[in-house]
Amino acid sequence: MKIIFMGTPDFAVGTLRSLAEAGHEITLVVSQPDKPKGRGHAMVPTPVKVVAEELGIPVFQPVKIREAKDVLEKTEADVCVVAAFGQIIPASILHMKKYGCINVHASLLPKYRGAAPIQWAVIDGEKESGVTIMQMDEGLDTGDMLAKAIVPLDEKETGGSLFDKLSEAGGRLCVETLAKLEKGEITPEKQGESPTAYASMLDKKMGNIDWNKSAVVIERLVRGLNPWPSAYTHLDGKTLKIWACDVLPQSASKGESGEILEVTKDAIHVQTGDGILVLREIQLAGKARMDAGAFLRGYKVVPGTVLSAE
């Protein structure tokens, strides 16, 4: 097929590469504008733009996708493939090409419609996630489903590790779906109502740990927000990021929420609203990320200290 590809972040790269490797002719890549980064505010291209240029595909970066209508109309294509583009596609573009616009969405729709389905699946303790290829309509992730692929979550799955798995799965499934779509072998399926809340965009404040919550809930939050925006608390007035932790099984409550109960040579045991959380990998503001044992060899942590939200 001839394809217009629309995507921006790392997640979309897996699909772009898969389509190119499968022999599809990608006539244009549409991505968000470059953004300034770092102290020097140098303009940094999107991950999708980097790969598109590597593959020799022309790139168009409109500030608003509505501005791209004329360019897209003039670009020869059978279908638009959208993967984490970052803007709502207007109806005038959705139905422009023969097969319309299809979207690679990182959840098993209708679950987890929205901007951050990968992280919320981990935070909510889901046992499986996956990818849905959807025929886009004017709603927010409400279009008819064309295909699904299930991906089980590991016990210690993080937002980052699941991101990688779903990016790869999405690319494979998109290639399979386009082949069936072209042959007329797809029967679209209506979504129905979503059984989960809208997977809203992440922000840094989400990572501020409420120690009144259970150890199980906090441990899932830590994994879901790894690597960004990360879960954190405060020790001695300094921000302490928590990268990895375990729930102590069958632990009885011994202190107030957030209180450090015990410090061993390689772990810090913290009381939660229900159960004890064992900190395994942490990072104090201004320091490198390290396992708790290495941290404790250079920083004195006293039992009875209370970790706080501020």
C-alpha positions as a Markdown table, in Angstrom:
| # | Residue | x | y | z |
|---|---|---|---|---|
| 1 | Met | 0.0 | 0.0 | 0.0 |
| 2 | Lys | 0.9 | 3.7 | -0.3 |
| 3 | Ile | 0.8 | 5.1 | 3.2 |
| 4 | Ile | 0.9 | 8.5 | 4.9 |
| 5 | Phe | 2.3 | 7.9 | 8.4 |
| 6 | Met | 1.4 | 10.2 | 11.3 |
| 7 | Gly | 3.3 | 9.8 | 14.5 |
| 8 | Thr | 5.7 | 11.6 | 16.9 |
| 9 | Pro | 7.3 | 9.8 | 19.9 |
| 10 | Asp | 9.3 | 6.7 | 20.3 |
| 11 | Phe | 6.2 | 4.5 | 20.5 |
| 12 | Ala | 5.4 | 5.3 | 16.9 |
| 13 | Val | 8.9 | 4.3 | 15.6 |
| 14 | Gly | 8.1 | 0.6 | 15.9 |
| 15 | Thr | 5.2 | 0.9 | 13.5 |
| 16 | Leu | 7.0 | 3.1 | 11.1 |
| 17 | Arg | 9.9 | 0.7 | 10.8 |
| 18 | Ser | 7.6 | -2.3 | 10.5 |
| 19 | Leu | 5.7 | -0.7 | 7.6 |
| 20 | Ala | 8.9 | 0.2 | 5.8 |
| 21 | Glu | 10.4 | -3.3 | 6.3 |
| 22 | Ala | 7.2 | -4.9 | 5.0 |
| 23 | Gly | 7.7 | -3.1 | 1.7 |
| 24 | His | 4.9 | -0.5 | 2.0 |
| 25 | Glu | 5.5 | 2.8 | 0.2 |
| 26 | Ile | 5.4 | 5.5 | 2.8 |
| 27 | Thr | 4.8 | 8.6 | 0.7 |
| 28 | Leu | 4.9 | 11.1 | 3.6 |
| 29 | Val | 5.5 | 11.2 | 7.3 |
| 30 | Val | 3.7 | 13.8 | 9.4 |
| 31 | Ser | 5.1 | 14.6 | 12.8 |
| 32 | Gln | 4.8 | 17.3 | 15.5 |
| 33 | Pro | 7.2 | 20.3 | 15.1 |
| 34 | Asp | 10.7 | 20.1 | 16.6 |
| 35 | Lys | 11.1 | 21.4 | 20.1 |
| 36 | Pro | 13.8 | 23.3 | 22.0 |
| 37 | Lys | 15.6 | 21.2 | 24.6 |
| 38 | Gly | 18.4 | 21.7 | 27.2 |
| 39 | Arg | 20.1 | 24.9 | 28.4 |
| 40 | Gly | 21.0 | 25.9 | 24.9 |
| 41 | His | 17.4 | 25.4 | 23.7 |
| 42 | Ala | 18.7 | 23.6 | 20.6 |
| 43 | Met | 15.9 | 22.3 | 18.4 |
| 44 | Val | 15.5 | 18.6 | 18.7 |
| 45 | Pro | 13.6 | 16.5 | 16.0 |
| 46 | Thr | 10.9 | 14.1 | 17.1 |
| 47 | Pro | 11.9 | 10.4 | 17.2 |
| 48 | Val | 9.7 | 9.7 | 14.2 |
| 49 | Lys | 11.3 | 12.4 | 12.1 |
| 50 | Val | 14.7 | 11.0 | 12.9 |
| 51 | Val | 13.8 | 7.6 | 11.6 |
| 52 | Ala | 11.9 | 9.0 | 8.6 |
| 53 | Glu | 14.9 | 10.9 | 7.5 |
| 54 | Glu | 17.1 | 7.8 | 8.0 |
| 55 | Leu | 14.7 | 6.0 | 5.7 |
| 56 | Gly | 14.7 | 8.8 | 3.1 |
| 57 | Ile | 11.0 | 9.6 | 3.6 |
| 58 | Pro | 9.8 | 13.3 | 3.3 |
| 59 | Val | 8.6 | 14.8 | 6.5 |
| 60 | Phe | 6.0 | 17.5 | 7.1 |
| 61 | Gln | 5.6 | 19.2 | 10.5 |
| 62 | Pro | 2.5 | 21.4 | 10.7 |
| 63 | Val | 1.9 | 23.3 | 14.0 |
| 64 | Lys | -1.8 | 22.3 | 13.7 |
| 65 | Ile | -2.9 | 19.2 | 11.7 |
| 66 | Arg | -5.7 | 21.2 | 10.0 |
| 67 | Glu | -3.0 | 23.1 | 8.2 |
| 68 | Ala | -1.9 | 19.9 | 6.6 |
| 69 | Lys | -5.2 | 19.3 | 4.7 |
| 70 | Asp | -4.0 | 20.6 | 1.3 |
| 71 | Val | -0.7 | 18.8 | 1.5 |
| 72 | Leu | -2.3 | 15.5 | 2.5 |
| 73 | Glu | -4.8 | 15.8 | -0.4 |
| 74 | Lys | -2.0 | 16.2 | -2.9 |
| 75 | Thr | -0.1 | 13.2 | -1.4 |
| 76 | Glu | -0.8 | 9.9 | -3.0 |
| 77 | Ala | -1.8 | 7.3 | -0.5 |
| 78 | Asp | -4.4 | 4.5 | 0.1 |
| 79 | Val | -4.5 | 5.0 | 3.9 |
| 80 | Cys | -3.2 | 7.1 | 6.8 |
| 81 | Val | -1.6 | 5.2 | 9.6 |
| 82 | Val | -1.6 | 7.1 | 12.9 |
| 83 | Ala | 0.4 | 6.1 | 16.0 |
| 84 | Ala | 0.7 | 8.5 | 18.9 |
| 85 | Phe | 0.6 | 11.6 | 16.7 |
| 86 | Gly | -0.4 | 13.9 | 19.5 |
| 87 | Gln | -3.2 | 15.9 | 17.9 |
| 88 | Ile | -6.9 | 15.3 | 17.2 |
| 89 | Ile | -7.4 | 14.5 | 13.5 |
| 90 | Pro | -10.3 | 16.4 | 12.0 |
| 91 | Ala | -13.1 | 14.7 | 10.0 |
| 92 | Ser | -11.9 | 16.3 | 6.7 |
| 93 | Ile | -8.7 | 14.3 | 7.0 |
| 94 | Leu | -10.1 | 11.1 | 8.6 |
| 95 | His | -12.0 | 10.2 | 5.5 |
| 96 | Met | -9.7 | 11.6 | 2.8 |
| 97 | Lys | -8.1 | 8.4 | 1.6 |
| 98 | Lys | -9.6 | 5.1 | 0.4 |
| 99 | Tyr | -9.1 | 3.3 | 3.7 |
| 100 | Gly | -9.4 | 6.4 | 5.9 |
| 101 | Cys | -7.2 | 6.7 | 8.9 |
| 102 | Ile | -6.3 | 3.7 | 11.1 |
| 103 | Asn | -4.8 | 4.1 | 14.6 |
| 104 | Val | -2.3 | 2.0 | 16.5 |
| 105 | His | -3.6 | 2.3 | 20.1 |
| 106 | Ala | -1.6 | 0.8 | 23.0 |
| 107 | Ser | -4.5 | -0.9 | 24.9 |
| 108 | Leu | -7.2 | -3.5 | 24.5 |
| 109 | Leu | -10.0 | -1.1 | 23.5 |
| 110 | Pro | -12.4 | -0.1 | 24.8 |
| 111 | Lys | -10.2 | -0.2 | 27.9 |
| 112 | Tyr | -7.9 | 2.7 | 28.5 |
| 113 | Arg | -8.9 | 5.2 | 25.9 |
| 114 | Gly | -6.8 | 8.3 | 26.2 |
| 115 | Ala | -3.2 | 9.6 | 26.3 |
| 116 | Ala | -1.4 | 7.3 | 28.7 |
| 117 | Pro | -2.9 | 3.8 | 28.4 |
| 118 | Ile | 0.5 | 2.0 | 28.9 |
| 119 | Gln | 1.3 | 3.5 | 32.3 |
| 120 | Trp | -2.3 | 3.3 | 33.6 |
| 121 | Ala | -2.4 | -0.5 | 32.9 |
| 122 | Val | 0.6 | -1.0 | 35.1 |
| 123 | Ile | -0.6 | 1.4 | 37.8 |
| 124 | Asp | -4.0 | -0.3 | 37.9 |
| 125 | Gly | -2.5 | -3.7 | 38.3 |
| 126 | Glu | -3.8 | -5.2 | 35.0 |
| 127 | Lys | -2.6 | -8.7 | 34.2 |
| 128 | Glu | -2.6 | -8.1 | 30.4 |
| 129 | Ser | -2.5 | -5.2 | 28.0 |
| 130 | Gly | -2.1 | -5.1 | 24.2 |
| 131 | Val | -2.6 | -3.2 | 21.0 |
| 132 | Thr | -5.8 | -2.4 | 19.1 |
| 133 | Ile | -5.8 | -1.3 | 15.5 |
| 134 | Met | -8.8 | 1.0 | 15.2 |
| 135 | Gln | -10.6 | 2.7 | 12.3 |
| 136 | Met | -10.5 | 6.4 | 13.4 |
| 137 | Asp | -13.7 | 8.4 | 13.8 |
| 138 | Glu | -14.4 | 11.9 | 15.3 |
| 139 | Gly | -14.4 | 10.5 | 18.9 |
| 140 | Leu | -11.5 | 10.0 | 21.3 |
| 141 | Asp | -10.4 | 6.4 | 20.6 |
| 142 | Thr | -14.0 | 5.4 | 19.9 |
| 143 | Gly | -13.7 | 4.0 | 16.4 |
| 144 | Asp | -14.4 | 0.5 | 15.2 |
| 145 | Met | -11.8 | -2.1 | 16.1 |
| 146 | Leu | -10.1 | -3.9 | 13.3 |
| 147 | Ala | -7.6 | -6.1 | 15.1 |
| 148 | Lys | -6.2 | -6.8 | 18.6 |
| 149 | Ala | -3.0 | -8.4 | 20.0 |
| 150 | Ile | -2.8 | -9.3 | 23.7 |
| 151 | Val | 0.5 | -8.8 | 25.6 |
| 152 | Pro | 0.7 | -10.3 | 29.2 |
| 153 | Leu | 2.3 | -8.1 | 31.9 |
| 154 | Asp | 5.2 | -9.5 | 33.9 |
| 155 | Glu | 5.1 | -9.3 | 37.7 |
| 156 | Lys | 7.7 | -6.5 | 37.7 |
| 157 | Glu | 6.5 | -4.8 | 34.5 |
| 158 | Thr | 7.3 | -1.1 | 34.3 |
| 159 | Gly | 5.8 | 1.6 | 32.1 |
| 160 | Gly | 9.0 | 1.6 | 30.1 |
| 161 | Ser | 9.2 | -2.1 | 29.6 |
| 162 | Leu | 5.6 | -2.4 | 28.6 |
| 163 | Phe | 6.1 | 0.6 | 26.2 |
| 164 | Asp | 8.8 | -1.3 | 24.4 |
| 165 | Lys | 6.7 | -4.5 | 24.1 |
| 166 | Leu | 3.6 | -2.7 | 22.8 |
| 167 | Ser | 5.6 | -0.6 | 20.3 |
| 168 | Glu | 6.9 | -3.8 | 18.8 |
| 169 | Ala | 3.5 | -5.5 | 18.9 |
| 170 | Gly | 1.8 | -2.5 | 17.4 |
| 171 | Gly | 4.1 | -2.6 | 14.4 |
| 172 | Arg | 3.6 | -6.3 | 13.7 |
| 173 | Leu | -0.2 | -6.0 | 14.1 |
| 174 | Cys | -0.4 | -3.0 | 11.8 |
| 175 | Val | 1.3 | -4.8 | 9.0 |
| 176 | Glu | -1.0 | -7.8 | 9.4 |
| 177 | Thr | -4.1 | -5.6 | 9.5 |
| 178 | Leu | -3.2 | -3.7 | 6.4 |
| 179 | Ala | -2.7 | -6.9 | 4.4 |
| 180 | Lys | -6.2 | -8.2 | 5.5 |
| 181 | Leu | -7.8 | -4.8 | 5.0 |
| 182 | Glu | -6.6 | -4.7 | 1.4 |
| 183 | Lys | -8.0 | -8.2 | 0.8 |
| 184 | Gly | -11.3 | -7.3 | 2.3 |
| 185 | Glu | -10.8 | -9.8 | 5.2 |
| 186 | Ile | -11.6 | -7.4 | 8.1 |
| 187 | Thr | -14.9 | -7.1 | 9.8 |
| 188 | Pro | -14.9 | -4.0 | 11.9 |
| 189 | Glu | -16.2 | -4.4 | 15.5 |
| 190 | Lys | -18.0 | -1.7 | 17.6 |
| 191 | Gln | -16.3 | -0.9 | 20.9 |
| 192 | Gly | -19.1 | -0.4 | 23.3 |
| 193 | Glu | -18.6 | 1.4 | 26.7 |
| 194 | Ser | -15.2 | 1.5 | 28.3 |
| 195 | Pro | -14.9 | -0.5 | 31.6 |
| 196 | Thr | -12.0 | 1.8 | 32.7 |
| 197 | Ala | -11.5 | 5.5 | 33.4 |
| 198 | Tyr | -10.0 | 7.7 | 30.7 |
| 199 | Ala | -6.3 | 7.2 | 30.6 |
| 200 | Ser | -5.4 | 10.8 | 31.3 |
| 201 | Met | -2.0 | 12.3 | 30.5 |
| 202 | Leu | 0.7 | 11.9 | 33.1 |
| 203 | Asp | 2.2 | 14.8 | 35.1 |
| 204 | Lys | 5.0 | 15.0 | 37.6 |
| 205 | Lys | 2.7 | 15.5 | 40.6 |
| 206 | Met | 1.2 | 12.1 | 40.1 |
| 207 | Gly | 4.5 | 10.6 | 41.3 |
| 208 | Asn | 4.3 | 12.3 | 44.8 |
| 209 | Ile | 3.7 | 9.2 | 47.0 |
| 210 | Asp | 0.9 | 9.2 | 49.5 |
| 211 | Trp | 2.1 | 6.8 | 52.2 |
| 212 | Asn | -1.4 | 6.4 | 53.5 |
| 213 | Lys | -2.1 | 4.2 | 50.5 |
| 214 | Ser | -1.3 | 0.5 | 50.6 |
| 215 | Ala | 2.1 | -1.0 | 49.8 |
| 216 | Val | 0.6 | -2.8 | 46.8 |
| 217 | Val | -0.8 | 0.4 | 45.3 |
| 218 | Ile | 2.4 | 2.3 | 45.8 |
| 219 | Glu | 4.5 | -0.4 | 44.3 |
| 220 | Arg | 2.4 | -0.4 | 41.2 |
| 221 | Leu | 2.7 | 3.4 | 41.0 |
| 222 | Val | 6.5 | 3.2 | 41.2 |
| 223 | Arg | 6.5 | 0.7 | 38.3 |
| 224 | Gly | 3.9 | 2.5 | 36.2 |
| 225 | Leu | 5.8 | 5.8 | 36.4 |
| 226 | Asn | 9.2 | 4.3 | 35.6 |
| 227 | Pro | 10.9 | 5.9 | 33.7 |
| 228 | Trp | 8.8 | 9.0 | 33.5 |
| 229 | Pro | 7.7 | 11.0 | 35.4 |
| 230 | Ser | 8.9 | 8.7 | 38.3 |
| 231 | Ala | 7.5 | 8.2 | 41.8 |
| 232 | Tyr | 9.1 | 10.2 | 44.6 |
| 233 | Thr | 9.0 | 11.1 | 48.2 |
| 234 | His | 11.1 | 13.4 | 50.5 |
| 235 | Leu | 13.9 | 12.4 | 52.9 |
| 236 | Asp | 15.5 | 15.0 | 55.1 |
| 237 | Gly | 13.8 | 17.7 | 53.0 |
| 238 | Lys | 15.3 | 16.3 | 49.7 |
| 239 | Thr | 13.4 | 14.7 | 46.9 |
| 240 | Leu | 14.0 | 10.9 | 46.9 |
| 241 | Lys | 13.0 | 9.1 | 43.7 |
| 242 | Ile | 12.0 | 5.5 | 44.1 |
| 243 | Trp | 12.8 | 3.3 | 41.0 |
| 244 | Ala | 12.2 | -0.2 | 42.4 |
| 245 | Cys | 10.6 | -1.7 | 45.5 |
| 246 | Asp | 8.9 | -4.8 | 46.8 |
| 247 | Val | 5.9 | -5.4 | 49.0 |
| 248 | Leu | 6.8 | -7.3 | 52.1 |
| 249 | Pro | 4.4 | -10.2 | 52.3 |
| 250 | Gln | 2.2 | -10.7 | 55.3 |
| 251 | Ser | 3.5 | -7.6 | 57.0 |
| 252 | Ala | 1.8 | -6.2 | 60.0 |
| 253 | Ser | 1.4 | -2.5 | 60.7 |
| 254 | Lys | 4.1 | -1.2 | 63.1 |
| 255 | Gly | 4.3 | 2.6 | 62.7 |
| 256 | Glu | 2.8 | 5.6 | 61.1 |
| 257 | Ser | 2.5 | 5.9 | 57.3 |
| 258 | Gly | 5.8 | 6.8 | 55.7 |
| 259 | Glu | 7.9 | 5.9 | 58.7 |
| 260 | Ile | 11.1 | 4.0 | 58.1 |
| 261 | Leu | 10.9 | 1.0 | 60.3 |
| 262 | Glu | 14.1 | -0.8 | 59.5 |
| 263 | Val | 17.3 | -0.2 | 57.6 |
| 264 | Thr | 19.2 | -3.3 | 56.5 |
| 265 | Lys | 22.5 | -3.4 | 54.5 |
| 266 | Asp | 20.6 | -3.4 | 51.2 |
| 267 | Ala | 17.1 | -2.2 | 51.8 |
| 268 | Ile | 14.9 | 0.4 | 53.5 |
| 269 | His | 11.6 | -0.8 | 55.0 |
| 270 | Val | 8.8 | 1.8 | 55.0 |
| 271 | Gln | 5.4 | 1.6 | 56.7 |
| 272 | Thr | 2.4 | 2.3 | 54.4 |
| 273 | Gly | -1.3 | 2.6 | 55.1 |
| 274 | Asp | -1.5 | -1.1 | 54.6 |
| 275 | Gly | 1.7 | -3.2 | 54.6 |
| 276 | Ile | 5.4 | -2.5 | 54.4 |
| 277 | Leu | 7.2 | -1.3 | 51.2 |
| 278 | Val | 10.9 | -2.3 | 50.8 |
| 279 | Leu | 12.9 | 0.2 | 48.8 |
| 280 | Arg | 15.4 | -1.5 | 46.5 |
| 281 | Glu | 16.6 | 1.2 | 44.1 |
| 282 | Ile | 16.5 | 4.9 | 44.8 |
| 283 | Gln | 17.9 | 8.3 | 43.8 |
| 284 | Leu | 18.4 | 11.3 | 46.1 |
| 285 | Ala | 18.2 | 14.7 | 44.5 |
| 286 | Gly | 21.6 | 15.6 | 43.0 |
| 287 | Lys | 22.8 | 12.0 | 43.2 |
| 288 | Ala | 23.0 | 9.1 | 40.8 |
| 289 | Arg | 20.4 | 6.4 | 40.6 |
| 290 | Met | 21.6 | 3.4 | 42.7 |
| 291 | Asp | 20.6 | 0.3 | 44.6 |
| 292 | Ala | 19.6 | 0.9 | 48.2 |
| 293 | Gly | 22.8 | -0.9 | 49.5 |
| 294 | Ala | 25.1 | 1.5 | 47.6 |
| 295 | Phe | 23.0 | 4.4 | 48.8 |
| 296 | Leu | 23.2 | 3.4 | 52.4 |
| 297 | Arg | 26.9 | 3.0 | 52.3 |
| 298 | Gly | 27.2 | 6.7 | 51.6 |
| 299 | Tyr | 24.1 | 8.2 | 53.4 |
| 300 | Lys | 22.9 | 7.5 | 56.9 |
| 301 | Val | 19.2 | 6.7 | 57.2 |
| 302 | Val | 17.8 | 6.5 | 60.7 |
| 303 | Pro | 14.9 | 4.2 | 61.6 |
| 304 | Gly | 12.0 | 6.3 | 62.8 |
| 305 | Thr | 12.5 | 9.0 | 60.1 |
| 306 | Val | 9.2 | 9.7 | 58.3 |
| 307 | Leu | 9.2 | 10.1 | 54.5 |
| 308 | Ser | 6.8 | 12.9 | 53.5 |
| 309 | Ala | 5.0 | 14.3 | 50.5 |
| 310 | Glu | 6.7 | 17.7 | 51.0 |
